[in-house]
Amino acid sequence: MGDTPHRSADAGTGGTRVTQSHEWPAGASARVAEAPVSTRSPGGTGLGGGSALPRSRKFGAERAFRGLTLAAGTTVLVIIAAIAIFLIAKAVPALRANTENFWTFEGWFPNDAQPKFGIGALAFGTVLTATLALLVAVPIALGIALYLSHYAPRRVGTTLGFLIDLLAAVPSVVFGLWGREVFLKPVQDLSVWLNKYFSWIPIFGGDGPFGKSILLGSLVLAIMVLPIITSLSREVFLQTPTANEEAALALGATRWEMLRTAVLPYGRPGIIAATMLGLGRALGETIALAMTLGITFGISFNLIENGGNSIAANIANTFGEANATGRGALIASGLVLFAITLIVNITARAIIYRRREFTESAA
């Protein structure tokens, strides 16, 4: 009986066939099990009922989504490059016609028969107003964000957070009108007081008049970027792991010590990102500064005397009366502003990336 091979019914023919496993020598089954799946049977099925993993579709949803995201990212880079090429192409004729040094000349006379204009004073005013705005807004924004996320009752924090988010949507022209019509008088009184008691400091010196100055424009900018920095910082602080906060409190830390050791270090990349986003908003602000600055051309660190200007404000004030060379000069100034904002964003990304590498390596 042991010499008779086992027979089983063949579903396809109704006959019988010999099971091949009885014809293999000893140890063959183990060698077949170790063999690759593709060599076990022509159909891809193994001896033990196993089968090869299904091949991924050549054009599946994942591949389509990957291609879509790649196309979107490439499109953004192409648009940025196209903007840069456009600005350069339109600015070159005006720069060739300029009779003064574009980087150091402080005047702006591109419509004259002998055009002469420079970006020095405008770039200085742009960076100065944006920097002062951040110096005022960032500490206040972080304080508000910490209060809303860790001190205020949930209902109060949610309501105030919603109102702050609404402030971020207010048009800049509204802030400009408010700054010129309402905020001008308090800032003027503050400037007179600063000049009276601190005139020995160069930034508060001068004989007047005071009012539409770098100080007024910077404070209006600070109020404009405050909601953006506050909202982003609050969301970052709320993402702090509860275990980190509870561990600090369990070790005997006070509420402030817990915030300083657990919340602020965890949210540092988000704080940097929020600050740089606010800086980008401040650098590109147009109408609010056009209404609150004294619109003069010159490099001065005096903050309270009438004066100050920025690239965006100058474009808004002079574009309507500019000739062909004047428009080219304004486009050249816009190219400089484009480069400044690009450098700021690249720097912010580099800082955040290095911070993330440091955190991951420490973990």
C-alpha atoms as one frame of an Amber mdcrd trajectory, in Angstrom:
protein
   0.000   0.000   0.000   2.916   2.255   0.610   3.972   1.811  -3.055   0.701
   3.156  -4.420   0.866   6.916  -5.020  -1.916   9.087  -3.669  -4.456  10.161
  -6.255  -6.832  13.074  -6.116  -9.608  14.190  -8.369  -8.708  16.784 -10.962
 -11.382  19.494 -10.964 -10.604  20.406 -14.514 -10.775  17.007 -16.184 -12.680
  14.834 -13.776  -9.812  12.321 -13.840  -7.022  11.572 -11.445  -3.461  12.826
 -11.112  -0.466  11.950  -8.975   0.428  14.468  -6.279   3.925  15.669  -7.149
   5.129  16.007  -3.571   5.384  12.238  -3.250   7.768  12.125  -6.208  10.360
  14.544  -4.678  13.320  13.183  -2.751  13.741  13.764   0.975  14.522  17.391
   1.919  13.076  18.814  -1.287  10.190  20.517   0.503  12.554  22.547   2.667
  14.551  23.668  -0.362  11.363  24.674  -2.168  10.199  26.668   0.891  13.479
  28.578   0.870  13.237  29.311  -2.837  11.909  32.685  -4.031   8.199  32.936
  -4.545   8.570  33.536  -8.256  10.308  30.130  -8.706   7.845  28.007  -6.776
   5.168  27.816  -9.406   4.461  29.470 -12.740   1.297  31.072 -11.420   3.028
  32.728  -8.444   1.321  30.468  -5.850   3.436  28.713  -3.260   3.149  25.144
  -2.089   1.769  26.124   1.299  -1.060  28.214  -0.180   0.969  31.472   0.038
   1.166  33.913  -2.833   3.317  36.838  -3.978   2.505  40.325  -2.736   0.244
  42.158  -5.178   2.058  44.518  -7.444   1.302  48.205  -6.963  -0.685  49.804
  -9.696   1.353  51.638 -12.254  -0.981  54.658 -12.148  -2.578  54.594  -8.711
  -3.981  57.329  -6.497  -0.756  57.649  -4.512   1.323  58.167  -7.635  -1.187
  60.723  -8.938  -1.126  62.644  -5.651   2.665  62.597  -5.631   2.754  64.002
  -9.138   0.188  66.658  -8.230   2.175  67.886  -5.231   5.387  67.881  -7.253
   3.693  69.927  -9.968   2.341  72.389  -7.386   5.762  72.899  -5.799   7.414
  73.289  -9.185   4.754  75.808 -10.227   5.491  77.961  -7.181   9.202  77.991
  -8.004   8.460  78.835 -11.633   6.192  81.725 -10.587   8.868  83.122  -8.260
  11.467  82.873 -11.006   9.077  84.511 -13.497   8.446  87.417 -11.087  12.180
  87.926 -10.642  12.772  87.850 -14.409   9.957  90.334 -14.995  11.268  92.746
 -12.378  14.812  92.550 -13.732  13.702  93.036 -17.345  11.628  96.118 -16.468
  14.230  97.610 -14.121  17.313  97.357 -16.324  16.425 100.269 -18.704  15.793
 102.637 -15.781  18.967 101.562 -14.010  20.956 102.247 -17.185  19.418 105.727
 -17.448  20.159 106.533 -13.798  22.906 109.141 -13.388  23.533 108.470  -9.683
  24.549 105.458  -7.647  21.441 103.352  -7.148  22.610 101.959  -3.799  23.876
 105.073  -2.035  21.977 108.066  -3.487  19.269 109.253  -1.089  17.099 111.249
  -3.490  14.334 110.135  -5.823  14.082 112.086  -9.107  13.520 109.484 -11.842
  11.185 111.743 -13.877  13.827 114.424 -14.547  15.577 114.850 -17.873  18.659
 113.436 -16.158  17.130 110.715 -13.973  18.730 110.235 -10.591  17.395 107.991
  -7.876  18.653 105.670  -5.169  17.335 102.934  -2.956  19.480 103.596   0.125
  17.065 105.794   2.084  14.012 103.720   1.117  15.608 100.411   2.084  16.820
 101.918   5.350  13.341 103.178   6.234  11.763  99.846   5.307  14.085  97.807
   7.507  14.006 100.330  10.379  10.215 100.549  10.639   9.806  96.767  10.362
  12.487  96.119  12.997  10.994  98.594  15.466   7.549  97.120  14.878   8.823
  93.655  15.763  10.648  94.928  18.858   7.340  96.300  20.120   5.003  93.539
  18.912   6.859  90.296  19.688   7.074  90.605  23.513   3.449  91.734  23.747
   2.287  88.976  21.383   4.132  86.268  23.326   2.687  87.534  26.606  -0.853
  87.497  25.220  -0.337  84.039  23.693   0.946  82.603  26.974  -1.958  84.110
  28.882  -4.563  82.767  26.461  -3.028  79.285  26.349  -2.036  78.682  29.994
  -3.573  81.293  32.305  -6.971  82.364  31.039 -10.073  80.213  31.596 -10.974
  78.185  28.540 -14.041  80.254  27.676 -12.172  83.550  28.054  -9.172  82.258
  26.094 -11.353  81.005  23.250 -13.292  84.283  23.010 -10.219  86.509  23.109
  -8.407  84.261  20.644 -11.320  84.577  18.226 -11.268  88.372  18.524  -7.503
  88.464  17.905  -7.958  86.313  14.812 -10.521  88.829  13.562  -8.030  91.683
  14.020  -5.662  89.934  11.616  -8.287  90.281   8.876  -8.716  94.064   9.207
  -7.548  95.808   5.980  -4.357  97.805   6.239  -6.058 100.971   4.972  -8.232
 100.942   8.102  -5.130 100.852  10.290  -3.621 103.656   8.212  -6.673 105.888
   8.557  -6.882 105.178  12.278  -3.184 105.914  12.717  -3.393 109.233  10.860
  -6.658 110.509  12.298  -6.735 109.074  15.842  -3.325 107.780  16.874  -1.341
 110.743  15.527  -2.118 113.084  18.451  -1.097 110.668  21.256   2.127 109.805
  19.424   2.823 113.482  18.868   2.425 114.173  22.594   4.671 111.209  23.383
   7.282 112.517  20.946   7.279 115.936  22.590   7.712 114.315  26.024  10.562
 112.094  24.794  12.265 115.072  23.193  11.908 117.135  26.354  13.443 114.609
  28.736  15.562 112.375  26.502  16.801 114.706  23.772  20.365 113.769  24.744
  19.664 110.412  23.060  20.097 110.904  19.277  16.981 108.952  18.349  14.845
 111.361  20.416  16.646 114.574  19.485  15.731 117.333  17.067  13.696 120.510
  17.179  10.503 119.230  15.559   7.988 119.212  14.145   6.839 115.871  15.556
   4.034 113.604  14.500   4.157 111.728  11.188   7.405 109.969  11.929   9.159
 106.626  12.074   7.756 106.160  15.569   4.157 106.546  14.422   4.615 104.237
  11.437   6.383 101.597  13.537   3.688 101.598  16.226   0.946 101.219  13.609
   2.908  98.363  12.041   3.316  96.743  15.460  -0.455  96.829  15.988  -0.955
  95.300  12.539   1.422  92.357  13.007   0.428  91.745  16.640  -2.618  89.538
  15.814  -0.607  87.360  13.404   2.218  86.650  15.839  -0.207  86.165  18.738
  -2.438  83.672  16.912   0.406  81.512  15.635   2.256  81.549  18.959  -0.892
  80.602  20.859  -1.470  77.607  18.595   2.137  76.517  19.057   1.957  76.799
  22.846  -1.239  74.738  22.897   0.597  71.909  21.117   3.094  71.477  23.966
   2.891  67.877  25.254   0.973  67.718  28.516   3.537  65.257  29.881   6.272
  67.890  29.631   4.227  70.429  31.560   3.149  67.935  34.224   6.728  66.705
  34.645   7.961  70.248  35.290   5.178  70.915  37.794   5.804  67.567  39.506
   9.435  68.568  40.065   8.266  71.620  42.005   8.416  74.249  39.260   6.121
  77.255  39.453   3.784  78.127  36.592   6.289  80.567  35.121   9.181  78.134
  35.527   7.115  75.477  33.759   6.464  77.877  30.883  10.123  78.842  30.704
  11.488  75.295  30.796   8.802  73.274  28.979   6.578  75.492  26.833   8.904
  78.145  25.405  11.712  75.753  24.347   9.192  73.445  22.684   7.543  76.318
  20.819  10.740  78.114  19.786  10.567  77.074  16.095   6.948  78.210  15.960
   7.829  81.517  17.598  10.563  82.082  15.019   8.181  81.247  12.187   5.500
  83.586  13.556   8.022  86.393  13.999   9.340  86.022  10.471   5.803  85.973
   9.092   5.100  89.205  10.940   8.356  90.659   9.611   7.322  89.786   6.073
   4.000  91.566   6.620   5.776  94.614   8.034   8.332  94.799   5.213   5.678
  94.749   2.519   3.153  97.065   4.151   2.147  99.911   1.858  -0.948 101.983
   2.598  -0.585 102.197   6.379   2.969 103.557   6.102   2.040 105.849   3.225
  -0.498 107.493   5.548   1.605 107.669   8.695   5.167 108.462   7.557   6.441
 111.929   6.735   7.609 110.732   3.264  11.086 112.208   3.142  14.242 110.869
   1.502  17.162 110.608   3.850  18.908 108.243   6.235  18.310 109.286   9.829
  17.964 107.373  13.088  15.743 110.071  14.589  12.437 108.399  15.408  10.218
 111.300  16.435  10.776 114.052  13.872   8.597 114.193  10.797  10.080 112.000
   8.101  10.720 108.456   7.086   9.817 106.490   3.998   9.712 102.907   2.768
   9.934 101.129  -0.552   6.289 100.080  -0.624   5.014 103.483   0.532   7.111
 105.251  -2.097   5.691 103.016  -4.832   2.129 103.793  -3.720   2.749 107.555
  -3.523   4.674 108.098  -6.771   3.484 105.451  -9.223   0.575 107.533 -10.551
   2.790 110.438 -11.689   5.762 108.395 -12.897   6.862 108.326 -16.536   8.436
 105.318 -18.232  11.776 105.778 -16.480  10.024 106.487 -13.192   8.008 103.277
 -13.436  11.183 101.378 -14.191  12.817 102.924 -11.134   9.875 101.911  -8.961
  10.066  98.384 -10.335  13.773  98.350  -9.500  12.931  99.320  -5.917  10.325
  96.561  -5.881  13.026  94.135  -6.971  15.099  95.146  -3.946  12.096  94.627
  -1.659  11.520  91.237  -3.285  15.136  90.284  -2.566  14.893  91.474   1.066
  11.755  89.432   1.761  13.275  86.399   0.024  16.402  86.631   2.172  14.280
  86.982   5.310  12.245  83.879   4.489  15.302  81.821   3.576  16.967  82.856
   6.830  13.879  81.874   8.821  13.734  78.484   7.133  17.423  77.906   7.835
  17.003  78.789  11.522  14.005  76.484  11.912  15.767  73.668  10.044  18.880
  73.921  12.203  16.723  74.003  15.317  14.893  70.862  14.198  18.185  69.066
  13.480  19.452  69.991  16.949  16.250  68.757  18.595  16.255  65.470  16.683
  19.922  64.799  17.426  19.363  65.521  21.134  16.416  63.127  21.185
